[in-house]
């Protein structure tokens, strides 16, 4: 029974409750709980304070979420997708899982008190691919004949199929999420081919949740696209704007008819350096859409960086726009711009103060202060609390982390907790500040600042001492390659793979059982040794020249190392989508980093003892560990990176001392961390490249240092890649239509070893020997025979042996074919 004192308090809050929840009769309904909590905190409140509740009708839910994770708290969508792709479940089964996830997300945000809840942020693969489907922009090779795009065509574009390759995939701005790049040409025929945005809005509405439908904005869509193969260089993607706007108008018209009152256009390219004609495209697009948008509140959302002054001017002048969303976590200059330039009268400001890209609990007091400073700019009724970007870039729910250290856990907030933070800030602005919640947050912030586990003086001194040198190897790369060839005696066009081999269910079970202490260390080592032996034997039978051990002991290329470094914490369910069904579980860097013990030497030496062929020691580089972790935000990122570099340096030297002659230090994410603004590139590339050189500056000339990069556009940083001074670089090439080669056609000289990928490992498709040979010959047209390596685009972890063996067989056959052809021409 409810205590009489609480009943009296709730009676005094009845006017507030009546405004917030006019259609709910039961005080015990879950939707009343936030107010019940407030009532308890304000137990002696006087009814007279709240007689005028008119302000609540506008301020009660001044909160917004840009987007939310799709995979589910236990990766439900991942498993449903993979089951469907494997033919083990039906389309109906997949759609049921998806619908349940969407309903759960909408309900969660609604019950948390969020006013502006997004829809159409769910995706089976990628939101840009969803937009391609909406526009019917299907490349001809997929033989789509029109109508509503179904799963078969959609997933063929994403993953390829037995006969055609997938569309290109690349990084989403400077995140670890990947999107499917639209392929457009003057001949592309657009049609309204996916009604997903409208269907999901109606779906939410049927559940009693009024949402804000989210669309990738038309200009950003085109700026993120690429010209299809064979299109003339003079072709402008923005020339297609008038062709796609009619479809956007159809979508908007249907959303209005369905009852939508708000619509969100994501236009993140506004944070990039745009030319005048690109900015003009935004003005043209929204002027053309203005009549269709009439009667709707229109939010233009930006994220990931500051909006440049010229772009800000363009944005705030757009026709028919009601509100502007800004990332005020990574966009601190935008905050000052808002204060100095202002917001047009009567417009809303969606202030992204809660970080959507990290897992640290928000400093609520600091955020509230920022928001209060903005009230003077836009007015109390036009300020909305928001996330800095979609929460899809963070983990789902901290409640699932039952084994995480309690002190560290108190410092964190995952997506579900960030929703609560946004709402708490919105309520605080409305005069309903939850004092206990804010006090607990302040205590956690203080605990983190003062915790001795965060700071290590010895590590800080070692990192500070790095500033006196550029840590470049003393001998030029050409001389090093000569010394290495004398020792390794490799053929021309040497073949290798990138590191990982397929991770079977049995292998995952062994790691899982060892972690749960269900099998002994001896049993675990025996099982991993058996797997390494199998992988070595396969490579020897295939006649690959430089081998890998397959990484069967590794759950993830970053987590594996983080688990053995100090200053890292780990989650059980902190999964984040990387692409499609692929999820990663980023480590949390909470303190200074060091390496207590060797991490890979035992397994690498074991593998090398199994074969006379060179065995690569496989490491993840410091920049990639940094960029693929949730990084502490209490010191500059480069300081943390230097600490990681020193830890990896010790590992490199131990591998060399253990007899490993080839060491690969992957920097797959180096390009990913490049700031979005060109003015900030040089500083980032300087410390990122320096960090890589630190790792291997002390090895002998005969030790061959490899690095690997994938799924980004590398052409604009090729000189920094050369400056890394690696002996060999393997780099993604085939899925991006070999555009990497264009940089060499344009005159860039590369003297180290290089292996542009010869086939795409993210597709189940098996390339033929002839296809691979054709790719290698294209490479030989711009690269010297003596420096070219033959390898896949990336690691083979996500593929099956039934795909890997024939693909590698054809790869080796292609290399041998061309060796024979080259020998016959001498």
N, C-alpha and C positions, 0 to 999 in steps of 0.2 A: 504494500500500500504506500502511496506517496505521502511523505511527511507533511503535516499541515503547514509548517513554515515554508516548505518548497512550493506547496500548492498556492499559498498566498503570494509568494514571489512570482510564480508563473501568472497568477491573475493580474499582477501589476504589469506584466509584460504582454498581456493579451492584445493590446493595440498593435504592438510590433509583430507578434505572431500572426495576427489576422492579416497584416499586410504581406508578410513574407510567405505565408502558406494559407491563402484564403480558401483552398479547396480541400483541406485536410482537417478532419474532425478530431482524430485521436491525438492526445498529447504524447502518447507513447510511440507514435509513428516515427520511424527512423529519420525522416526529414525534419523532425522537430529537435533532434538531439543537439545540433549546434546551438540552438537558442536555449534549450534546457541548461546546457553547460554555462551559457552566458548568464542565465537567470540565477544559477547557483553562485556565480562569481559576484553578482550584483544583488545579493540577497536582501539588502535593505533599501533597494532602489524605490523611489517614490513614483507612483503612477503619474503624478503631475508632470514629471520630467518628459514623459513620452506621449503626452496628449496630442501633440502635433506630429503626426507620422508622415506628412507629405514628402519629406526629404527621403524617406525610405523607398518610396516608389521609384526614385531615380537612383539612389545610392546603395540599395540593399544588396546588389550582386554585381558591383563594379569590377568584375573579374573575367578573365579570358584565358583560354589555353590555345596556343597556336596549333598544336597537333599532339598526338599521343602514340606511344609504342603499339605496334600492330601484332607482334608475335605472341603476346599473352604472357602472363607471369611465369608459366612453366613451359614456354615455347610451344604452345598448343598448335599454332598455325604452322610452324616449321614441320612438325611431325605429320600434320594433315596434308601439307603440300607434298612432302616426300612420299607419303603413302599413295597419294593420287598419282604422282609421276611414275611410281613403280607399278601402277596398275593393281594395287592391293585394296583400293577403295574407290568409290564412285565420286562423280562430280557433286552429287547431292550430299554425300558425306562431307566433302570439303566445304561446301557452301553452308552446311549446318554449323560446322566449327567456326567459320568466319562470322556468321550471323550471331552466334552466341558471344563471341568476343566483342563484336561491335556493341551489342546490347549491354554487356557488362561495363564497357568503358563509358558509354553514355549515362548509364545509371549511376556509376561511381561519381562522375563529375556533377551530375544533377544533385545527388544527395550531399555532395560537398558544398553546394551552394554556388557553383560557377554559373554565371549568367550566359556568357557567350561560349557555347560548347561547339566544337568543330564537328562536322561530318564530311565524308568523302576524303578523310585523311587515312583511312584504312586502305590497304592495297594487297593484292595477292603477290605482287612482286615489287613494283616501283611506281611512284606517283607520276613520274614523267612518262613512263610507258602507258599508264592509265590515260594520260592526256593525248598521247599518240593514238590510242584506241578511240578515245572520244572524237578525235578529228578524222578518224579513218585513214590515217597517214601510214598505211601498211606498205612496206617495200614490195615490189612486184614478185620477188623470189619466193614469197610465202603463199602465192597463188590464192589470195583471198578474193572471193567473188562478190563481196558486198554483204549488206545486212548487218545485224548486231554481231560484233566481234565476240567469239566464244573462247573457251579455254584453249582449244587447240592452236588457233592462230596466235593468241596472246602469249602462250608459253613458248611457242616456236620462235617468236620475235625475241623473247627473253633468253632462251636457252639453246636455240637451234633445234634441229631434228636430224634424222638419219641422212637427209639429203641436202639440207641447206644450213649454213652457219647462222649463229645468233647475231643480233645487232651489237654494235660496239657498246661496251660498258666502261664508264669512267667515274672518277670520284666526284661526289656532290660537294662542290666548292672546296673548303679545306677540312672536310669531315672524313670519317672512315666509312661513310655510306656511299654506295655506288648507284648510279642511275643508268638507265638504258638510253643511249643517245639517239634522238630522232634522226632519220636519214631523209632529207628533203631535196627536191629538185624543182625546176620550173614545170615539170610534167606531173608533179604530185597532184592527185585528185583527192580533195578533201570531202568528207561527208560525215554527218552525225551518226557515228557507228557504235557508240557506247553510252548508254543512259545511266551509268553508274551513279553520277553525282545526284541526279534527281531521285533515283531509286533509294539511295541511302538516306536522303533527306526524308522521304516518305516513310521509310522503315523506322527512323528515329521518332518521327512524329506519331506513328501508330503506337509507339511505346510510351507516349506522353512526354517526349523530350523535344523541345523546339531547338533546332541547331542552326549553326552558321555554316552553310556549305562552303567548302574550300576548293578553289580551282588554281592550278598553276597559271599565272597570268600570261596573256598572249604574247607579250613582248619578251618576257624571260624565256618562254617556251622556244621561241625562234632563236634567241641569242644562245641558248644552250644546245641547239641543234647543229648538225653538220651537213654540208653538201654531199649528196649521194655520189658514189663513185662515177667518174666520167663527166661530171658536171664542170663547166668552164669556171676558171678561177674568178672571173668577173661577176659570177652570180652572187646576188645578195640575198641572204635568208630573209631579211626584213621585207623584201619585195613580195613575200607571201602573206604579209599581214592582212591585206584586204581579202585574201582567200580564206583565212581561218576565222575572221571576225563574224561572218554570218552564222557560223556554228556556235560560237560563244553566245551570240544573241539568242539562238534557239534554246540553248541550255538555260540561260538567264530567264527567258520567257516561261519555260516549263517550271523552273524553280519558283518564280513569282506565282504562277497558277497553283502550285502545290502549297503555297502559304508562307514561303520564306520571306522574312523581313530584313535579313542581313545576308550579305555574301562577302566572302573573303577571297581576294586575289593575291596569291603569293607572287611577288615580283622581287626576288632576292638579288637579281642582277643589278638592281639599283645601287648596291653597295660597291660595285666594281668601278673601275675607271672607264667611263663610257664616252664615246665620241658624240659630237653635237647631233649627228643624224640619228644616233641610237636614242638619245634623250628625246629627240623630236618624235620618234616612233611611239613613245609612251603617250605624249600629248595627242597624237593622231588616233591612237587606239582607243583611248578612253573618251575622246570626243565622239568617235564613231559609235561607241557603246552607250553613250549618255541616254539616248531615248529609250533603249531597251532596259537600262538600269533605273529608269524613273520609277519612283515609288519604293525602291530598295535602299537600305543603308549599305554603303559600299566601303569596305575596309581594304586598304592596300597594305600588305604586310611585307616588311623587309627584315633581314636577319643576317647574322654572322660577322658584321663589321659596321664601321661608321658609314653613314651615307654622306658622300661628298657634297659640298655646298651647292654646286650646280645641279646635282641630282635632287637634293632637298628642295631646291627652288622649283624644279620641274614637278616633283611629286606633289608638293603642296599647292600646285596650280592646276592639277588635273581636273577635268570636267566631271561632274557627277559623283565625286568622291566625298564620303562622309567622314572617314576616319583614316588615321595613319598609324601603322605599327612599327616600332623601332626596337632594335636590340640595344639596350642600355647597359649591358654587361660588357660586351666586346665593342660597344659603340660609345665610349665615354665622350668622344668629341661631338657626337650627335647630341648628347645631353646638353652640352654648352651651346650648340647650334640652335636647339629648340628654345633655350632661354634667351638667346640673343635675337634670333630671327622671328621667334614666335610661331604660333599655329593660327591659320586663318580662323576668323571669328565664326563660332558656331560649329566648328569641327571637333571631332573626338581625337584624343591622343591615347593610343594603346601602348602603355609604357612597359617594355619588357625588362623588368628588374630582377626576375627570378631566373637564374641560369638554367637554360635547357640543355646545355652541353656538358655539364659536370655533375658530380654527385655530392657536392658539399652542401650542407644545410645553408640556407640563405641567412645572411646577417639581417634579420628583420628590422632591427632598429635603424641600420644604415639605409635599408631600402625604403622604410617609411619616411625617413628624413628626405630622401631623394624625391619621393612622391609628393610630399608636402611642399617641397620647393617648386614642383611643377603645377600644383594647384593654382598658384598665382598667375601662371602663364595661360592655362586653358580654362580655368574655372572649375569649381567643385563638381559640377554635373557633367563634365566632359572628359574626365580622367578615368581611365580603366586600367586596372592592374593586370599585367600579362606576363607570360614567359618570354624569354629572350628569343626563342625559336621553338620549333617543335620539340616535344619531350622524347621523340623517337630516338634521340641521340644519347639518352641516358637509360639506366636500368629501370625495371618496371616497378617493383615494390619492395621496400626494405623489410616489410613484415616477414618475408620469406627467408631472411638471413638469420636463422636461429643460432648459428654457431659463430657468428662474427663477434670479435672482441667488443665488449659492451662500451668501452670508452670510445673506440673508433666509431662504433655504430652511432653514438650520440652526436657525432660530427656530420653525419650524412643525411641526405634526403634523395630518394629515388623519385621516379615520376609521380607515383601515388602521393608521396609526401609533398612534392612540389605543388600539386593541385591544392593541397591543404594550405600551404604557405601563401599561394596566390589569394586564396579566399580569406585567409587571416589578415592579409594586408588590405584587401578590399573592405573588410569589416572595420578594420582600424581606421581607415579613411572615413568610413561612415559614422565614426564615433562609437563603435562597438568593439573596441580593442580588448582582446582576450589577454588580460594581464598575466595570468599563469603561463599561457603558451609563450608569450614574449619573454617572460622571465626565464623559462626553461631554455629557450633558444639562446639568450644572452649567456647563461651559465655554460652551455656547450661551446659557444664561441670562445669564452675565456679559458675553458679547459684545454681546447686545442692550442691556443696561443702559448700556454704555459707548460704543456706536457713535455717531460724530458725525453720521451720516445721520439719526438719530432726532430730534435737537433743533435748532431754528432760533430763535435769540434774538430776532430781529426780529419773527417771527410771534408769539412768546409775548408780547412787549411790546404789540403791536397788539391782541391779544385781551384782555390785561389792562386796556387802556384803555377797553374797552367798558362797564365796570361803572358809569360815571357817568351813563348815559342809558337811557331805555326805547326810544329810536329809533322813535318813532311819527311818522308824517307830520303836518305842521303843520296841514293843512286837513282838516276833517271829510269823511267819505266822500260825504255828500250833495252838497256843493259840488264835490267832485272829479268825481262822476258827471255833473253838469251841464256842467262844463268839457269833459269827455271827449266827451259827446254832441254838443256844438257842433262839435267837431273831427271826430268819426267819422261822425256823421249816420246812425246805425243805425236800422232799423225797430223797432217793438215786437216782442217775442219774437225777438230776433236768433238766428240759427242759427250753430253752430260745431261743430268736432270737438275731441277732447281732445289730439291731437298727432300720433301715429303713423298711417301708412297701411300697407297690407299689405307685408310683407317677402317679396318673391318669391325663388325660387331663383336667378334671374339676378342679382338685387341682392346677395344673399348671396355669390354667386360673385365679383362685382366687388370687394367688400370683402375677401374672402379672398385674391384674387389680388394686390390692392394691398398687403395686409399682407405677403404672401410675396414682394413685389417682382417679380412676374411681369408687371405692367403699370406704366407710368410714372405720375407724379403728374398729368400733363396728361391722360392717358387716363382716369384715375380721376375727376378733376374733371368731365370731359366726360360721363362716364356718370352721375354723380350729378346733374349739372345737367339732363340729359335726363329723369331720373326726377322731379326736382322740378317740371320744366315739365309733365310728364304729370299729376302730382298737382294742381297749380294749375289746369290746364285742366279736369280732372274737377270740381273744386269750383266753378269758375266756371259750368260747364255745368249743374251741379246748383243753382246760384243760392244757395250758402251765403254768409253775410254776412261772417264773419270767418274768414280762411283759415289753414291751417297748411302748412308745406312738406313734411310727411310723414315727416321724419327718416330719409331713406334712407341717410345717412352714419353712422347710429348703430347699433351692435350691441346696446346695452342702455342704458336711461335713466340708469343709475348708472355703469356701466363706462366709457361714452363720456366722461363728465366726469372720472372718476378718472384716466383715461389722460393727461389734460392738466393734472393738478394734481400738485404735488410732495407727497411723503409717502405716495404710493400705490404698491402693487405689484400685479401681475396674473398670473393663472394661465392656462394653456392648457386645462386640463381640470378646473378647480375648480368643477364644476357642483353646484348644490343645487336640489332640487325645490321649486317654489313652489306648484304645484297640477297635478293630472293629469299631463300630459306636459310641462308648462311648467317649464323649468329656468332658473335665473339663475346667473351667475358673479360672485359678489360680489368687489369689489376688496378688497385688504388695506390698511388704513390702519396703517402702521407708524411714521410720524413726523409732525412738524408739517406743516400743510397750507398751501399758498399757490398762487396762480395766476400762473405765469410769463408767459402770453400769452393773448390772447382765444381763446375756445373755439368760439363759435357765430356770431359776428358775420358772418363771410364768407358762410356759407350763408344766414343770415336776410336779409341785404341782397340777395343774389342773388335770393331768392324774392320779396322785396318789389318788386324792379325788374321782375318779370314780370307784376304786376297792380296796378290802381288800388285794389283792395279792401285793407282792413287785413290785414296778415300778422302772425301772432303769433310773437314770439321765444320759443323753447321752452327752458326751463331746468328742471333738477331741483333742488329746494330742499335746504338744508343738513341738515334733520332726516331727510329721506328718504335722502340720500346716506349719512348716518351709520347709520340703521337698516337699510339694505340693503347694508352693507359688513361685513366682519370688522374690528372696531375694536380698536385698540391697548388693552391692558388695564393700562397703566402710568400712566394719568392719568384723571381723571373724564371721562365721556362728554361732558358739557356743554362742557368746555374744547375738545375736538376739534370739537364742533359750532360753536362760535363762530368757530373758525379757518376752517371751511368757509364759514360765512356771510359772512365778509369777502371770501373769494375770489369767491363768487357776486355779492356787491355790486359788485365791479369789473366783472363781466360785464354786469350789469344796466345800469350807467351807460354802458358802451361800446355796448350795443345801442341805448339811447336816443339817444346821440350819433350813431349810424349811421342814425337816421330810423325806428326801429321804435317804433310808437305803442302797441302792445299786447304786453305781456310776461307770459307764463305761467310761474310758478315752482311747479312741482308739489310738493306735500307729501302724496303718496299714503300715506306711511307714518307720518304724524304720530300718528295714533291707535294704530298698532301698537306704538309704543314706550311707551305708557302703562303704568306699573307695575301689577301685578296686585292690589296692596293699595291701598285708597283713601287711606290715610294718606300715601302717597308721591305721589299724583296732583299735588297743587298745585305741588310743587317741579319735577317734570318739565315740566308744562305751562307754567310760568313761563319756564324757559330755552328750551323748544322754540318757543314763540310769539315770544319775544324774538329768537331766531335768525332766524325768518322776517322779522320787521320790520327787522332789520339789513340784509337783502338789498336792500330797496327804499326805505329811508327818505329817500334823497337825490333821488328822481326828481321831475319836475314834475307838477303837478296834472293836466295833460292826458295824461300817460302812464298808460294803464290797466293795472293789475296784476291778473292772474288767478292763482288757484291751483286745484289739483285734488286731490281725495281719493277713495279708493275702497275698497270691500270691507272695511268695518269698521262697527261700531255707533257712529255719531257723536252720537246724541242726548244722551248723558251728558256730552259735551264741547262742546256747541253754543256756550256762552258763551266758551270759549277760542277757538273758530273765529271768532266775531265779533271777538274781541280781536286776531286776526291783522291786522285792518284792511286786508284785500285789497279791491279794487274789485269783483271778481267771483269767485265760487267755483263751480266745477263739481264735482258730487259724485255718487257712485254712489247709485242710488235704485231702479231697476226690478227688479233681481234680488232685492233684499231686500223685495219686496212693498210698496215705497213707505213703509216705516216711518219714513223720515226726515221725511216730511210730518207725522207725528203730533206732532212737537215744535212745529211752527208752529200746529197745531190747538189745542195746549195753551197758547197765548198768548205764545210767544217772538216778539219783534219783530226782523225782520232788514231792515236798511235798505240793504245793499249789493246788487249784482247776484248772482243765484244761478241755477245751471242744474242742477237735479236730473236725473239721467240718464233719458232716455225709452225706451231699450231696452238689453238686455243684450248686450254684445259678446262674451262668453265662450261664447255658444251660436251654432251655425250658423243657427239659426232667423231668418227675416226677418219682422219685425213689419209689420202692415198700417198704412196711413195712419190708418184709423179707430181702431186700437188705440193708436197714438201720440197721436192727437188726444184720446182719452179720458184718457190719462195727463196731458196738458198741462192739460186742463180740471180735473182733480183738483188739480193744482198751483195753478191760478188761484183755486181755492176758498179757499186759505190764503195765497197770495202775491200781491203787487201786480203788475199787468200791466207796469209800467214797470221792474221789476227782474228779471223772469223771462227766462232764456235757454233755448234748446232745443238739446240736445246728447245724444250717446250717454253710456252709463255710463262708458266708459273708452276708451283708445286702440285703434286698429284693427289693430295690428301682427300679431296672430295670426290674423286673418281673411283670406278670399280676396276678390278684387275681385268675383267673382260673387255674393258675399254683401253686400259693402260698398255697391256702387252701388245696388242696389234698396232696401236699408235706408235709406240716406241720402236717396234719392229720396222715399221715403215720409215720412221725417222732415221734409224741407223742405215737402212738400205739406201735411202736418199743420199746420205753423206758418202757412203761407199761408191755409189753411182757417180757422183760428181768428182770424187777423188780419181776414179778411173778415167773419167773424161778429161780432167786436168792433166793427168799423167800422159795421156795419149797426144796431147797438144804440145808437149815440150819437145 
